[in-house]
């Protein structure tokens, strides 16, 4: 398949991708912390176990920062080891392809922790996402005024929303899954235009399905609906030869996926995550609540807090058209339903089945959702505004979406005001405590750990920068036990105490103060999974 793009368009796309990349790099440089799942990504790609907590010497022993950093890095003696990528995923809940890419990237940064290998992988992925989003938009907008210009602008803006930036700096497989979905979509749109045998195209369709299934299981929600729609299309149009070729292609892709990673069956149907998803699918009472909460995520991150305004405008346009007795949509687009229906199906199933209401689960379709909404806005306005005014309106909407986080950031400086104004996983609010504990508060640290709330990896980054720390598992916090742990430690500059959920924080702090003869305690921060105190 040859993609012929005029030189001028190529230069403009290169410029937009450079701007997009600069935005990602700035966001990555300002990323101050990592989520537990990001720690898992690095550990699963490089460590010899799924969790560092599985080490026999993890609990109830003093360690330096290098002990924890080892989970997040590739060491010199591990440089050529890749088997753990497959083994860890076999024992976890995801397919292995993303972790292989991450492991390759981590191999360029030996012996030291950095989040840049994961971010760089995602930045490269997003270059291709923007390109294929542009190609999808060209299909959708073909024949319209300034088709190429609008396609480039919308593709670019879809890649610099808060959702896209979050995905780019979030060290997980969701950016790769988003690329799988947009490539799969583009190839199926090309398949709609194919009236002759095209085995190269079918091969690419099968390859994209294979890669997608080896990246994330939620991708299959999108693919299954797209598959059903194409099967129905071929049957209705009596294209039985095309139907057979298409089904065989998908069957081969599915078979190869299971041959490469047969543990997918266990993960999807018998693992704890798969069982949880099936259980959620049958919990009708949570259905509307989950949908509403995910729509709010779209409002905050896909449209940068402008979705409410956009929906009001759409309703206004519809009412105006009804009054003026104009058609809502002038011309039917043969492509849009093959994007909208699988996206809606994915969104609904993920909203119901995901274990938590988190942006990351819908990240793979955030860009698609963006272009669907903008496409329908243009369609609704097409017989209301002149073509040049319509183009300016689309530009204006994009400018508002781009500028909204900047405006909200200014409003956040006003006391009592709080809005979403940055990518979800930038963690700018944790920058200060990371710097403090790395420098002035790098003192003996005790983690009073309740194992029934095991989210240690949420805060492993801090432990990797501390000179000495101790994770006390389910400790009976009396003075005798505290004295045993802290014996011989220099507490002249005080100590740090972490306490995770399900414990009596005030009682624990009082016991530690009495045991160590330290007098003052200061509450420092609520982190992702625990409270942090400084006692001196």
C-alpha positions as CSV (number, residue, x, y, z in Angstrom):
1,X,0.0,0.0,0.0
2,X,1.5,3.3,-1.1
3,X,0.5,6.4,0.8
4,X,1.0,9.3,-1.6
5,X,1.1,12.6,0.3
6,X,1.9,15.9,-1.5
7,X,5.2,17.5,-0.5
8,X,3.5,20.6,1.1
9,X,1.3,18.4,3.3
10,X,4.3,16.4,4.3
11,X,6.2,19.5,5.4
12,X,3.2,20.8,7.4
13,X,2.7,17.4,9.0
14,X,6.4,17.2,10.0
15,X,6.1,20.7,11.5
16,X,3.0,19.8,13.5
17,X,4.6,16.6,14.7
18,X,7.7,18.5,15.8
19,X,5.5,20.9,17.8
20,X,3.6,17.9,19.3
21,X,6.8,16.2,20.3
22,X,8.1,19.4,22.0
23,X,4.9,19.5,24.0
24,X,5.4,15.9,25.0
25,X,9.0,16.5,26.0
26,X,8.1,19.5,28.1
27,X,5.3,17.5,29.8
28,X,7.7,14.6,30.4
29,X,10.3,16.8,31.9
30,X,7.7,18.1,34.3
31,X,6.5,14.7,35.3
32,X,7.3,14.5,39.0
33,X,6.1,11.0,40.0
34,X,4.9,7.7,38.7
35,X,1.7,5.7,39.2
36,X,1.9,2.1,40.5
37,X,1.1,0.7,37.1
38,X,4.0,2.6,35.6
39,X,6.3,1.0,38.2
40,X,4.8,-2.4,37.2
41,X,5.6,-1.6,33.5
42,X,9.3,-1.1,34.3
43,X,9.4,-4.1,36.7
44,X,7.6,-6.4,34.4
45,X,9.9,-5.5,31.5
46,X,13.1,-5.9,33.5
47,X,12.8,-7.7,36.8
48,X,12.9,-11.4,37.5
49,X,9.6,-11.3,39.4
50,X,6.2,-9.6,38.9
51,X,6.6,-7.7,42.2
52,X,9.6,-6.7,44.2
53,X,7.5,-7.5,47.3
54,X,7.9,-11.2,46.4
55,X,11.6,-11.1,47.4
56,X,12.3,-13.0,50.6
57,X,14.3,-10.1,52.1
58,X,11.8,-7.3,51.1
59,X,10.0,-6.9,54.4
60,X,11.4,-6.2,57.8
61,X,14.9,-5.4,56.7
62,X,16.8,-2.1,56.0
63,X,17.6,-1.4,52.4
64,X,19.3,1.4,50.4
65,X,17.8,3.1,47.4
66,X,19.5,0.9,44.9
67,X,17.6,-2.1,46.2
68,X,14.3,-0.5,45.0
69,X,15.8,1.1,42.0
70,X,16.8,-2.3,40.8
71,X,13.1,-3.1,40.1
72,X,12.8,-0.1,37.9
73,X,16.0,-0.5,35.8
74,X,18.0,-2.8,33.6
75,X,21.4,-3.5,35.2
76,X,24.6,-4.3,33.3
77,X,24.4,-8.0,34.0
78,X,20.8,-8.0,32.7
79,X,21.5,-6.2,29.5
80,X,20.8,-9.2,27.2
81,X,18.1,-10.8,29.2
82,X,14.6,-10.7,27.7
83,X,12.9,-13.9,28.9
84,X,11.5,-12.1,32.0
85,X,9.2,-10.1,29.6
86,X,7.3,-13.2,28.6
87,X,7.5,-14.9,32.0
88,X,6.3,-12.0,33.9
89,X,3.4,-11.4,31.6
90,X,2.4,-15.0,31.8
91,X,2.1,-14.5,35.5
92,X,0.4,-11.1,35.3
93,X,-2.7,-10.0,33.4
94,X,-1.6,-8.5,30.1
95,X,-0.1,-9.7,26.8
96,X,3.6,-9.0,26.4
97,X,4.2,-6.9,23.2
98,X,4.4,-3.5,24.8
99,X,6.7,-4.7,27.5
100,X,9.1,-6.0,24.9
101,X,9.3,-2.5,23.3
102,X,9.8,-1.0,26.7
103,X,12.5,-3.5,27.6
104,X,14.4,-2.6,24.4
105,X,14.2,1.1,25.2
106,X,15.2,0.5,28.9
107,X,18.3,-1.3,27.6
108,X,19.7,2.0,26.4
109,X,19.8,3.4,30.0
110,X,21.7,0.9,32.1
111,X,22.0,0.9,35.9
112,X,20.0,4.1,36.5
113,X,16.3,4.8,36.8
114,X,14.7,7.1,34.3
115,X,11.2,7.5,33.0
116,X,12.5,8.7,29.6
117,X,12.8,5.3,27.9
118,X,9.0,4.7,28.5
119,X,8.1,8.3,27.5
120,X,10.3,8.2,24.3
121,X,8.6,4.9,23.3
122,X,5.2,6.7,23.6
123,X,6.4,9.8,21.8
124,X,7.5,7.7,18.8
125,X,4.2,5.8,18.9
126,X,2.3,9.1,18.9
127,X,4.1,10.3,15.8
128,X,2.4,7.3,14.0
129,X,-0.9,7.9,15.8
130,X,-1.0,11.5,14.4
131,X,-0.1,10.3,10.9
132,X,-2.8,7.6,10.8
133,X,-5.4,9.9,12.4
134,X,-4.7,12.3,9.6
135,X,-5.2,9.5,7.0
136,X,-8.5,8.5,8.7
137,X,-9.7,12.1,8.7
138,X,-8.8,12.4,5.0
139,X,-11.1,9.5,4.4
140,X,-13.9,11.0,6.5
141,X,-13.6,14.5,5.1
142,X,-12.9,13.6,1.5
143,X,-14.6,16.0,-0.9
144,X,-15.2,18.7,1.7
145,X,-13.8,22.2,1.5
146,X,-10.1,22.4,2.7
147,X,-10.2,18.6,3.5
148,X,-6.4,18.3,3.8
149,X,-6.0,21.4,6.0
150,X,-8.8,20.3,8.4
151,X,-7.5,16.7,8.5
152,X,-4.1,17.9,9.6
153,X,-5.4,20.4,12.1
154,X,-7.8,17.9,13.7
155,X,-5.2,15.1,13.8
156,X,-2.8,17.5,15.5
157,X,-5.2,18.8,18.0
158,X,-6.4,15.3,18.9
159,X,-2.8,14.5,19.8
160,X,-2.2,17.5,22.1
161,X,-5.4,17.3,24.3
162,X,-4.8,16.5,28.0
163,X,-5.9,12.9,27.3
164,X,-3.3,12.5,24.5
165,X,-0.5,14.2,26.5
166,X,-1.4,12.0,29.5
167,X,-1.2,8.9,27.3
168,X,2.2,10.0,25.9
169,X,3.8,10.4,29.3
170,X,2.1,7.5,31.0
171,X,4.4,4.5,30.9
172,X,1.9,1.9,30.0
173,X,0.6,0.1,26.9
174,X,-2.3,2.5,26.2
175,X,-0.5,4.6,23.6
176,X,0.4,1.5,21.7
177,X,-3.2,0.3,21.9
178,X,-4.4,3.6,20.6
179,X,-2.1,3.2,17.6
180,X,-3.4,-0.4,17.1
181,X,-7.0,1.0,17.0
182,X,-6.3,3.9,14.6
183,X,-4.3,1.7,12.2
184,X,-7.0,-1.0,12.4
185,X,-9.6,1.6,11.6
186,X,-7.7,3.1,8.7
187,X,-7.1,-0.3,7.1
188,X,-10.8,-1.2,7.4
189,X,-11.8,2.0,5.8
190,X,-9.5,1.2,2.9
191,X,-11.1,-2.3,2.8
192,X,-14.4,-0.5,2.3
193,X,-13.0,1.0,-0.9
194,X,-11.5,-2.2,-2.1
195,X,-13.6,-3.9,-4.9
196,X,-10.9,-6.4,-6.0
197,X,-8.7,-8.9,-4.4
198,X,-6.1,-7.2,-2.3
199,X,-4.1,-9.7,-0.3
200,X,-1.6,-7.1,0.8
201,X,-4.3,-5.1,2.4
202,X,-5.8,-8.2,4.0
203,X,-2.4,-9.2,5.3
204,X,-2.0,-5.7,6.9
205,X,-5.5,-6.1,8.5
206,X,-4.6,-9.4,9.9
207,X,-1.2,-8.2,11.1
208,X,-2.8,-5.2,12.9
209,X,-5.3,-7.5,14.6
210,X,-2.5,-9.7,15.7
211,X,-0.4,-6.9,17.1
212,X,-3.4,-5.3,18.8
213,X,-4.4,-8.6,20.5
214,X,-0.8,-8.9,21.8
215,X,-0.9,-5.4,23.2
216,X,-4.1,-5.1,25.3
217,X,-7.2,-7.3,25.6
218,X,-9.6,-4.3,25.6
219,X,-8.5,-3.7,22.0
220,X,-10.6,-6.8,21.2
221,X,-13.8,-4.9,22.2
222,X,-13.2,-2.5,19.3
223,X,-12.0,-5.2,16.9
224,X,-14.9,-7.6,17.6
225,X,-17.6,-4.9,16.7
226,X,-15.7,-3.9,13.6
227,X,-15.4,-7.6,12.6
228,X,-19.2,-8.1,13.1
229,X,-20.0,-5.0,11.0
230,X,-17.8,-6.2,8.1
231,X,-19.3,-9.6,8.2
232,X,-22.8,-8.2,8.1
233,X,-21.7,-5.8,5.2
234,X,-20.3,-8.7,3.1
235,X,-23.4,-10.8,3.7
236,X,-25.8,-8.0,2.9
237,X,-23.9,-7.2,-0.3
238,X,-23.6,-10.9,-1.2
239,X,-19.8,-10.6,-1.3
240,X,-19.2,-14.1,-0.2
241,X,-15.7,-14.5,-1.5
242,X,-14.6,-11.3,0.3
243,X,-16.4,-12.6,3.4
244,X,-14.5,-15.9,3.4
245,X,-11.2,-14.1,2.8
246,X,-11.9,-11.7,5.6
247,X,-12.9,-14.3,8.2
248,X,-9.9,-16.5,7.3
249,X,-7.6,-13.5,7.8
250,X,-9.0,-12.8,11.2
251,X,-9.0,-16.5,12.2
252,X,-5.3,-16.8,11.3
253,X,-4.6,-13.6,13.3
254,X,-6.4,-15.1,16.3
255,X,-4.7,-18.4,16.0
256,X,-1.2,-16.9,15.7
257,X,-2.0,-14.7,18.8
258,X,-2.8,-17.7,20.8
259,X,0.2,-19.7,19.6
260,X,2.5,-16.8,20.5
261,X,0.8,-16.1,23.9
262,X,-1.6,-19.0,24.8
263,X,-2.0,-17.5,28.3
264,X,-4.4,-15.0,26.9
265,X,-7.3,-17.5,27.5
266,X,-6.4,-17.8,31.1
267,X,-6.0,-14.1,31.6
268,X,-9.3,-13.1,29.9
269,X,-11.6,-15.8,31.3
270,X,-10.1,-17.3,34.4
271,X,-7.7,-14.7,35.8
272,X,-8.8,-12.3,38.6
273,X,-8.9,-9.3,36.1
274,X,-10.9,-11.3,33.6
275,X,-13.3,-12.6,36.3
276,X,-13.7,-9.1,37.6
277,X,-14.6,-7.7,34.2
278,X,-17.2,-10.5,33.7
279,X,-18.7,-9.8,37.1
280,X,-18.9,-6.0,36.3
281,X,-20.6,-6.8,33.0
282,X,-23.5,-8.4,35.0
283,X,-23.7,-5.5,37.5
284,X,-26.4,-3.5,35.9
285,X,-26.8,-1.1,38.8
286,X,-23.3,0.3,38.1
287,X,-24.0,0.8,34.4
288,X,-25.3,4.4,34.3
289,X,-23.0,5.6,37.0
290,X,-19.9,4.3,35.2
291,X,-21.0,5.7,31.9
292,X,-21.6,9.1,33.4
293,X,-18.2,9.1,35.2
294,X,-16.4,8.2,32.0
295,X,-18.2,10.9,30.0
296,X,-16.9,13.3,32.6
297,X,-13.4,12.0,32.0
298,X,-13.9,12.8,28.3
299,X,-15.1,16.3,29.3
300,X,-12.0,16.9,31.4
301,X,-9.3,15.3,29.3
302,X,-10.4,14.7,25.7
303,X,-12.0,18.1,25.2
304,X,-10.1,20.0,27.9
305,X,-13.2,20.9,29.9
306,X,-15.1,22.2,26.9
307,X,-17.4,19.2,26.2
308,X,-20.3,20.8,28.0
309,X,-20.1,23.9,25.8
310,X,-19.8,21.8,22.7
311,X,-22.9,19.7,23.6
312,X,-24.9,22.8,24.3
313,X,-23.8,24.2,20.9
314,X,-24.8,20.9,19.1
315,X,-28.2,21.0,20.8
316,X,-28.6,24.6,19.7
317,X,-27.7,23.8,16.1
318,X,-30.2,20.8,16.1
319,X,-33.0,23.1,17.4
320,X,-32.2,25.7,14.8
321,X,-32.3,23.2,12.0
322,X,-35.6,21.8,13.2
323,X,-37.1,25.3,13.3
324,X,-35.7,26.1,9.8
325,X,-36.7,22.6,8.6
326,X,-33.2,21.8,7.4
327,X,-31.8,18.3,7.2
328,X,-29.6,17.5,10.2
329,X,-27.1,15.7,7.9
330,X,-27.0,16.5,4.2
331,X,-25.0,13.6,2.9
332,X,-24.4,10.2,4.4
333,X,-20.8,9.3,5.0
334,X,-20.1,5.6,4.3
335,X,-17.1,5.5,6.7
336,X,-18.3,7.2,9.9
337,X,-20.4,4.3,11.2
338,X,-17.4,2.0,11.0
339,X,-15.7,4.3,13.4
340,X,-18.5,5.5,15.6
341,X,-20.2,2.1,16.4
342,X,-17.0,0.2,17.4
343,X,-15.8,3.2,19.5
344,X,-19.2,3.4,21.3
345,X,-19.1,-0.4,21.8
346,X,-15.6,-0.1,23.2
347,X,-16.5,2.8,25.5
348,X,-19.6,1.1,26.9
349,X,-17.9,-2.2,27.6
350,X,-14.9,-0.6,29.1
351,X,-17.1,1.6,31.3
352,X,-18.9,-1.4,32.6
353,X,-16.0,-3.9,32.9
354,X,-13.0,-1.8,34.0
355,X,-12.0,-2.3,37.6
356,X,-11.9,1.4,38.4
357,X,-13.1,4.6,36.7
358,X,-9.8,5.7,35.3
359,X,-8.9,7.7,32.1
360,X,-6.3,5.1,31.1
361,X,-8.9,2.5,30.2
362,X,-10.4,4.7,27.5
363,X,-7.1,6.3,26.4
364,X,-7.0,4.0,23.3
365,X,-10.2,5.6,21.9
366,X,-9.8,9.2,23.1
367,X,-8.4,10.5,19.8
368,X,-11.1,8.7,17.9
369,X,-13.8,10.2,20.1
370,X,-12.4,13.6,19.5
371,X,-12.5,13.3,15.7
372,X,-16.0,11.7,15.8
373,X,-17.4,14.7,17.7
374,X,-15.7,17.3,15.5
375,X,-16.8,15.4,12.4
376,X,-20.5,15.6,13.5
377,X,-20.1,19.3,14.4
378,X,-18.9,19.9,10.9
379,X,-21.7,17.9,9.4
380,X,-24.3,19.7,11.4
381,X,-23.0,23.1,10.4
382,X,-22.4,22.2,6.8
383,X,-25.8,23.6,5.5
384,X,-25.9,26.4,8.1
385,X,-22.6,28.2,7.5
386,X,-20.7,29.0,4.3
387,X,-17.7,26.8,3.6
388,X,-15.2,29.4,4.5
389,X,-17.0,30.3,7.7
390,X,-17.3,26.6,8.6
391,X,-13.6,26.2,8.3
392,X,-13.0,29.2,10.5
393,X,-15.5,27.8,13.1
394,X,-13.6,24.5,13.2
395,X,-10.4,26.4,13.7
396,X,-12.0,28.5,16.5
397,X,-13.2,25.4,18.3
398,X,-9.7,23.8,18.1
399,X,-8.1,27.0,19.4
400,X,-10.5,27.1,22.4
401,X,-9.8,23.5,23.2
402,X,-6.0,24.1,23.0
403,X,-6.1,27.2,25.2
404,X,-8.5,26.0,27.8
405,X,-5.9,24.3,30.0
406,X,-3.9,27.5,30.1
407,X,-6.9,29.5,31.1
408,X,-7.9,27.0,33.7
409,X,-4.3,27.1,35.0
410,X,-4.7,30.8,35.6
411,X,-8.0,30.3,37.4
412,X,-6.5,27.6,39.6
413,X,-4.2,30.4,41.1
414,X,-7.3,32.0,42.5
415,X,-8.1,30.7,46.1
416,X,-11.0,28.3,46.1
417,X,-10.9,27.6,42.4
418,X,-9.9,24.1,41.2
419,X,-10.0,22.8,37.6
420,X,-8.4,20.1,35.5
421,X,-5.5,21.9,33.9
422,X,-2.7,19.4,33.4
423,X,-2.2,15.8,32.2
424,X,-3.5,13.3,34.7
425,X,-0.1,11.6,35.5
426,X,2.2,14.7,35.6
427,X,1.9,14.7,39.4
428,X,3.1,18.3,39.7
429,X,1.8,18.4,43.3
430,X,4.3,15.8,44.3
431,X,7.4,17.6,42.9
432,X,8.1,19.3,46.2
433,X,8.1,16.2,48.4
434,X,10.3,14.3,45.9
435,X,12.9,17.1,46.0
436,X,12.7,17.3,49.8
437,X,13.2,13.6,50.4
438,X,16.0,13.4,47.9
439,X,17.9,16.2,49.6
440,X,17.1,17.7,53.0
441,X,14.8,14.9,54.3
442,X,16.9,11.9,53.2
443,X,16.8,10.4,56.7
444,X,16.0,6.9,58.0
445,X,12.5,6.0,56.8
446,X,10.0,3.6,58.2
447,X,7.0,2.3,56.3
448,X,4.3,1.0,58.6
449,X,2.8,-1.3,56.0
450,X,-0.6,-2.8,56.1
451,X,-0.4,-5.8,53.7
452,X,-4.2,-5.8,53.1
453,X,-3.6,-2.5,51.2
454,X,-0.7,-3.5,49.1
455,X,0.1,-0.6,46.8
456,X,3.8,-0.3,47.7
457,X,4.7,0.2,44.0
458,X,2.7,3.5,44.0
459,X,5.6,5.0,46.1
460,X,8.6,2.9,45.1
461,X,10.1,6.0,43.4
462,X,10.6,7.7,46.7
463,X,12.2,4.7,48.3
464,X,14.6,4.4,45.3
465,X,16.1,7.8,46.3
466,X,16.4,7.2,50.0
467,X,19.7,6.1,51.6
468,X,18.0,3.8,54.1
469,X,14.4,2.6,54.6
470,X,12.5,-0.2,56.3
471,X,9.1,-1.7,55.3
472,X,7.5,-3.1,58.5
473,X,4.8,-5.6,57.4
474,X,1.7,-5.7,59.7
475,X,3.8,-4.6,62.7
476,X,2.4,-4.6,66.2
477,X,3.3,-1.0,66.8
478,X,4.5,-1.0,70.4
479,X,7.6,0.9,71.7
480,X,9.7,-2.3,72.0
481,X,9.2,-3.2,68.3
482,X,9.9,0.3,67.2
483,X,13.1,0.4,69.2
484,X,14.3,-2.9,67.7
485,X,13.8,-1.5,64.2
486,X,15.4,1.9,64.8
487,X,18.3,0.6,66.9
488,X,21.6,2.1,65.8
489,X,20.0,4.6,63.4
490,X,21.1,8.2,63.4
491,X,18.0,10.2,64.2
492,X,19.7,13.5,64.8
493,X,17.9,14.9,61.7
494,X,14.7,13.1,62.5
495,X,13.0,10.3,60.5
496,X,10.3,9.9,57.9
497,X,7.2,7.6,58.5
498,X,5.0,6.2,55.7
499,X,1.6,4.8,56.8
500,X,-0.8,3.2,54.2
501,X,-4.5,2.6,54.6
502,X,-6.4,0.8,57.3
503,X,-4.3,1.9,60.2
504,X,-4.6,4.4,63.2
505,X,-2.1,7.0,62.0
506,X,-2.2,9.2,65.1
507,X,-1.6,6.3,67.5
508,X,1.3,5.0,65.4
509,X,3.0,8.4,65.3
510,X,2.6,8.8,69.1
511,X,4.2,5.4,69.7
512,X,7.1,6.2,67.4
513,X,7.7,9.5,69.1
514,X,7.7,7.9,72.5
515,X,10.0,5.1,71.4
516,X,12.5,7.4,69.6
517,X,12.3,10.3,72.0
518,X,11.6,12.6,69.1
519,X,9.2,15.4,69.9
520,X,7.6,17.0,66.8
521,X,5.7,15.4,64.0
522,X,4.7,17.2,60.7
523,X,2.3,15.8,58.2
524,X,4.0,16.2,54.8
525,X,1.8,14.7,52.1
526,X,-0.9,12.3,51.0
527,X,0.7,10.3,48.2
528,X,-1.0,7.8,45.9
529,X,-1.4,5.2,48.6
530,X,-0.2,6.5,51.9
531,X,0.4,9.4,54.3
532,X,3.8,10.7,55.0
533,X,5.1,12.3,58.2
534,X,8.3,13.9,59.3
535,X,9.2,13.3,63.0
536,X,12.1,15.2,64.6
